[in-house]
Amino acid sequence: MNPIRLAKSWINYRRTVAELGGLSNHALSDIGITRYDIRNIAARSFR
């Protein structure tokens, strides 16, 4: 993976973690995920 693509993927990962982490537990529950799932979901954008 080239460095630019790697950097963009990392930025997307961090953005996803931050956005989902900012949601309340109730909002996360409404979309069917838990706080435990956030990093796994964000890791999908890192690939």
N, C-alpha and C positions, 0 to 999 in steps of 0.2 A: 504494500500500500504506500503510495507516495506521501510525502510529509504534509502537503497541503490538504489532501483528502483526510489524512489522519487528524489534523488539527480541526477541520470542519466537523468531523465525526465526534471528536471530543467536546467541542462546543455544543453540538446538538445533545449529547449525553448530559452535560451539565445543565443545559437549559431545561431539558425534560425533568431531571431530578428536582430542579428548583421550582418549576411550575407545579408539578404534582405534589411536591412537599409543602407548597403553600396552600394547598386545599385543606379544608377541614376534614375530620374523620367522617363526618356525615356525607360530605360531597364525594369523598373517595368511595364510601359505601354505595352511594347512588350509582356510580359508574362500575361497581363490581370489583374494586381492588382494595387492598389494605396497604398500610405504610410499608409492610414487609415486601410487597410486590414492586414498589417504586423502582428500586435499582435494577431489578430484572427487566422491567419494561423499558427503562432507559437504556439498558445494555443492548437491546435490539436495535436502537438507533445508532449504536457505536460500531456495529458490524459493517 
